[in-house]
Amino acid sequence: MSDLIINEHKSASYAPRTYHNASVADLTLAVAIDFNTAGEKLTHKAAGEKYLPIWYYTTSLLASREIYSTCKRLNVKTLNIAGNGIYTFFDQGIDQVEINQKLYEILSLVHKHWPIEHIVSGGQTGVDTAGAVVACTLGIPCTLTLPKGLKMRFADGLDVSVPEEQIRADINGFVKRLLGDNV
């Protein structure tokens, strides 16, 4: 697994961590099925002009082309991966494994033609976790910054503090599954 750093933001709120991740990246990639959630609106506000929304149902090839072209135009080295949490996808019958696979299909093509040097993410379930899984699978250094207490929100919509060891174990398990599915 590539370098994976898990940080705890000084604030237990999601907003400061969202602004932090957007500020350290050259581009925020938001992958979502619903861009009208409070989290997606905040991500867009935090990233400003360095924001690229990709609708989850866009074909992987079209999404890859759009991301590649934006990365090349902006000379992106560090990419912030953001998007809907598992609680939003859950209602559509989409699980974490499917999100990981979709993001892998997209970013592996981008990374092949425009090497990404670093991925940052908020460490939440859904697209954030998929960003870490894909980074580790592709050998890209990754930094997750979660709210204080390593707070994550799961399919039931509840926030839970998760030990760092469990976050690492979950990501590692998803990496193994993704590698197995893509050999």
Contacts in CASP RR format, 6 or more apart in sequence:
PFRMAT RR
TARGET T0000
AUTHOR 0000-0000-0000
METHOD contacts of the structure
MODEL  1
MSDLIINEHKSASYAPRTYHNASVADLTLAVAIDFNTAGEKLTHKAAGEK
YLPIWYYTTSLLASREIYSTCKRLNVKTLNIAGNGIYTFFDQGIDQVEIN
QKLYEILSLVHKHWPIEHIVSGGQTGVDTAGAVVACTLGIPCTLTLPKGL
KMRFADGLDVSVPEEQIRADINGFVKRLLGDNV
1 136 0 8 1.000
1 139 0 8 1.000
1 171 0 8 1.000
1 172 0 8 1.000
1 175 0 8 1.000
2 135 0 8 1.000
2 136 0 8 1.000
2 138 0 8 1.000
2 139 0 8 1.000
2 140 0 8 1.000
2 141 0 8 1.000
2 142 0 8 1.000
3 141 0 8 1.000
3 142 0 8 1.000
4 132 0 8 1.000
4 135 0 8 1.000
4 136 0 8 1.000
4 141 0 8 1.000
4 142 0 8 1.000
4 143 0 8 1.000
4 144 0 8 1.000
4 168 0 8 1.000
4 171 0 8 1.000
5 141 0 8 1.000
5 142 0 8 1.000
5 143 0 8 1.000
5 144 0 8 1.000
6 143 0 8 1.000
6 144 0 8 1.000
6 146 0 8 1.000
6 150 0 8 1.000
6 164 0 8 1.000
6 167 0 8 1.000
6 168 0 8 1.000
7 143 0 8 1.000
7 144 0 8 1.000
7 145 0 8 1.000
7 146 0 8 1.000
8 145 0 8 1.000
8 146 0 8 1.000
8 147 0 8 1.000
8 148 0 8 1.000
8 149 0 8 1.000
8 150 0 8 1.000
9 16 0 8 1.000
9 17 0 8 1.000
9 20 0 8 1.000
9 145 0 8 1.000
9 146 0 8 1.000
9 147 0 8 1.000
9 148 0 8 1.000
10 16 0 8 1.000
10 148 0 8 1.000
11 17 0 8 1.000
11 147 0 8 1.000
11 148 0 8 1.000
12 147 0 8 1.000
12 148 0 8 1.000
12 149 0 8 1.000
12 151 0 8 1.000
13 147 0 8 1.000
14 39 0 8 1.000
14 42 0 8 1.000
14 147 0 8 1.000
15 42 0 8 1.000
15 46 0 8 1.000
16 147 0 8 1.000
17 122 0 8 1.000
17 145 0 8 1.000
17 146 0 8 1.000
17 147 0 8 1.000
18 39 0 8 1.000
18 42 0 8 1.000
18 43 0 8 1.000
18 46 0 8 1.000
18 82 0 8 1.000
18 122 0 8 1.000
19 46 0 8 1.000
20 145 0 8 1.000
21 28 0 8 1.000
21 46 0 8 1.000
21 80 0 8 1.000
21 82 0 8 1.000
21 120 0 8 1.000
21 121 0 8 1.000
21 122 0 8 1.000
21 145 0 8 1.000
22 28 0 8 1.000
22 43 0 8 1.000
22 46 0 8 1.000
22 47 0 8 1.000
22 48 0 8 1.000
22 50 0 8 1.000
22 51 0 8 1.000
22 80 0 8 1.000
22 82 0 8 1.000
23 46 0 8 1.000
24 78 0 8 1.000
24 80 0 8 1.000
24 120 0 8 1.000
25 47 0 8 1.000
25 50 0 8 1.000
25 78 0 8 1.000
25 79 0 8 1.000
25 80 0 8 1.000
25 120 0 8 1.000
26 50 0 8 1.000
26 74 0 8 1.000
26 75 0 8 1.000
26 76 0 8 1.000
26 77 0 8 1.000
26 78 0 8 1.000
26 79 0 8 1.000
27 47 0 8 1.000
27 50 0 8 1.000
27 51 0 8 1.000
27 52 0 8 1.000
27 70 0 8 1.000
27 71 0 8 1.000
27 74 0 8 1.000
27 76 0 8 1.000
27 78 0 8 1.000
27 79 0 8 1.000
27 80 0 8 1.000
28 43 0 8 1.000
28 46 0 8 1.000
28 47 0 8 1.000
28 50 0 8 1.000
28 51 0 8 1.000
28 52 0 8 1.000
28 79 0 8 1.000
28 80 0 8 1.000
28 82 0 8 1.000
29 52 0 8 1.000
29 54 0 8 1.000
29 67 0 8 1.000
29 79 0 8 1.000
29 80 0 8 1.000
29 81 0 8 1.000
29 82 0 8 1.000
30 40 0 8 1.000
30 43 0 8 1.000
30 44 0 8 1.000
30 47 0 8 1.000
30 51 0 8 1.000
30 52 0 8 1.000
30 53 0 8 1.000
30 54 0 8 1.000
30 82 0 8 1.000
30 83 0 8 1.000
30 127 0 8 1.000
31 54 0 8 1.000
31 55 0 8 1.000
31 56 0 8 1.000
31 63 0 8 1.000
31 81 0 8 1.000
31 82 0 8 1.000
31 83 0 8 1.000
31 84 0 8 1.000
31 102 0 8 1.000
31 103 0 8 1.000
31 106 0 8 1.000
31 127 0 8 1.000
31 130 0 8 1.000
32 40 0 8 1.000
32 53 0 8 1.000
32 54 0 8 1.000
32 55 0 8 1.000
32 56 0 8 1.000
32 83 0 8 1.000
32 84 0 8 1.000
32 88 0 8 1.000
32 127 0 8 1.000
33 55 0 8 1.000
33 56 0 8 1.000
33 57 0 8 1.000
33 84 0 8 1.000
33 88 0 8 1.000
33 89 0 8 1.000
33 92 0 8 1.000
33 94 0 8 1.000
34 40 0 8 1.000
34 84 0 8 1.000
34 88 0 8 1.000
35 41 0 8 1.000
35 44 0 8 1.000
35 53 0 8 1.000
35 55 0 8 1.000
37 84 0 8 1.000
37 88 0 8 1.000
39 83 0 8 1.000
40 82 0 8 1.000
40 83 0 8 1.000
40 84 0 8 1.000
43 51 0 8 1.000
43 82 0 8 1.000
43 83 0 8 1.000
44 51 0 8 1.000
44 53 0 8 1.000
47 80 0 8 1.000
47 82 0 8 1.000
50 74 0 8 1.000
52 66 0 8 1.000
52 67 0 8 1.000
52 70 0 8 1.000
54 63 0 8 1.000
54 66 0 8 1.000
54 67 0 8 1.000
54 106 0 8 1.000
56 84 0 8 1.000
56 89 0 8 1.000
56 94 0 8 1.000
56 102 0 8 1.000
58 66 0 8 1.000
60 102 0 8 1.000
60 105 0 8 1.000
60 106 0 8 1.000
60 109 0 8 1.000
61 109 0 8 1.000
63 106 0 8 1.000
64 105 0 8 1.000
64 106 0 8 1.000
64 107 0 8 1.000
64 109 0 8 1.000
64 110 0 8 1.000
67 106 0 8 1.000
67 107 0 8 1.000
67 110 0 8 1.000
68 109 0 8 1.000
68 110 0 8 1.000
68 113 0 8 1.000
68 114 0 8 1.000
70 76 0 8 1.000
71 79 0 8 1.000
71 110 0 8 1.000
71 114 0 8 1.000
71 116 0 8 1.000
72 114 0 8 1.000
76 114 0 8 1.000
76 116 0 8 1.000
77 116 0 8 1.000
77 117 0 8 1.000
77 118 0 8 1.000
78 116 0 8 1.000
78 117 0 8 1.000
78 118 0 8 1.000
78 119 0 8 1.000
78 120 0 8 1.000
79 116 0 8 1.000
79 118 0 8 1.000
79 119 0 8 1.000
79 120 0 8 1.000
80 119 0 8 1.000
80 120 0 8 1.000
80 121 0 8 1.000
81 103 0 8 1.000
81 119 0 8 1.000
81 120 0 8 1.000
81 121 0 8 1.000
81 127 0 8 1.000
81 128 0 8 1.000
81 130 0 8 1.000
81 131 0 8 1.000
81 132 0 8 1.000
81 134 0 8 1.000
81 135 0 8 1.000
82 121 0 8 1.000
82 122 0 8 1.000
82 127 0 8 1.000
82 128 0 8 1.000
83 126 0 8 1.000
83 127 0 8 1.000
83 128 0 8 1.000
84 126 0 8 1.000
84 127 0 8 1.000
85 124 0 8 1.000
85 125 0 8 1.000
85 126 0 8 1.000
85 127 0 8 1.000
85 128 0 8 1.000
85 153 0 8 1.000
86 95 0 8 1.000
86 96 0 8 1.000
86 99 0 8 1.000
86 125 0 8 1.000
86 126 0 8 1.000
86 129 0 8 1.000
86 153 0 8 1.000
86 154 0 8 1.000
86 155 0 8 1.000
87 125 0 8 1.000
87 153 0 8 1.000
87 154 0 8 1.000
87 155 0 8 1.000
87 156 0 8 1.000
87 157 0 8 1.000
89 95 0 8 1.000
89 99 0 8 1.000
89 126 0 8 1.000
90 155 0 8 1.000
96 125 0 8 1.000
96 126 0 8 1.000
96 129 0 8 1.000
96 130 0 8 1.000
96 174 0 8 1.000
97 174 0 8 1.000
97 177 0 8 1.000
99 126 0 8 1.000
99 127 0 8 1.000
99 129 0 8 1.000
99 130 0 8 1.000
100 129 0 8 1.000
100 130 0 8 1.000
100 133 0 8 1.000
100 134 0 8 1.000
100 174 0 8 1.000
100 177 0 8 1.000
100 178 0 8 1.000
101 178 0 8 1.000
101 181 0 8 1.000
102 130 0 8 1.000
103 127 0 8 1.000
103 130 0 8 1.000
103 131 0 8 1.000
103 133 0 8 1.000
103 134 0 8 1.000
104 130 0 8 1.000
104 133 0 8 1.000
104 134 0 8 1.000
104 137 0 8 1.000
104 138 0 8 1.000
104 178 0 8 1.000
104 182 0 8 1.000
107 116 0 8 1.000
107 131 0 8 1.000
107 134 0 8 1.000
107 138 0 8 1.000
108 134 0 8 1.000
108 138 0 8 1.000
110 116 0 8 1.000
111 138 0 8 1.000
111 140 0 8 1.000
116 138 0 8 1.000
116 140 0 8 1.000
117 140 0 8 1.000
117 141 0 8 1.000
118 140 0 8 1.000
118 141 0 8 1.000
118 142 0 8 1.000
118 143 0 8 1.000
119 131 0 8 1.000
119 132 0 8 1.000
119 134 0 8 1.000
119 135 0 8 1.000
119 140 0 8 1.000
119 141 0 8 1.000
119 142 0 8 1.000
119 143 0 8 1.000
120 142 0 8 1.000
120 143 0 8 1.000
120 144 0 8 1.000
120 145 0 8 1.000
121 128 0 8 1.000
121 129 0 8 1.000
121 131 0 8 1.000
121 132 0 8 1.000
121 135 0 8 1.000
121 142 0 8 1.000
121 143 0 8 1.000
121 144 0 8 1.000
121 145 0 8 1.000
122 128 0 8 1.000
122 144 0 8 1.000
122 145 0 8 1.000
122 146 0 8 1.000
123 129 0 8 1.000
123 132 0 8 1.000
123 144 0 8 1.000
123 145 0 8 1.000
123 146 0 8 1.000
123 152 0 8 1.000
123 167 0 8 1.000
124 146 0 8 1.000
124 152 0 8 1.000
124 153 0 8 1.000
125 152 0 8 1.000
125 153 0 8 1.000
125 154 0 8 1.000
125 155 0 8 1.000
128 144 0 8 1.000
129 170 0 8 1.000
129 171 0 8 1.000
129 174 0 8 1.000
131 142 0 8 1.000
132 142 0 8 1.000
132 144 0 8 1.000
132 171 0 8 1.000
133 171 0 8 1.000
133 174 0 8 1.000
133 175 0 8 1.000
133 178 0 8 1.000
134 140 0 8 1.000
134 178 0 8 1.000
135 141 0 8 1.000
135 142 0 8 1.000
136 142 0 8 1.000
136 171 0 8 1.000
136 172 0 8 1.000
136 175 0 8 1.000
137 175 0 8 1.000
137 178 0 8 1.000
137 179 0 8 1.000
137 182 0 8 1.000
144 167 0 8 1.000
146 152 0 8 1.000
146 167 0 8 1.000
149 161 0 8 1.000
150 161 0 8 1.000
150 162 0 8 1.000
150 163 0 8 1.000
150 164 0 8 1.000
150 167 0 8 1.000
151 159 0 8 1.000
151 160 0 8 1.000
151 161 0 8 1.000
151 162 0 8 1.000
152 159 0 8 1.000
152 160 0 8 1.000
152 161 0 8 1.000
152 162 0 8 1.000
152 167 0 8 1.000
153 159 0 8 1.000
153 160 0 8 1.000
154 160 0 8 1.000
END
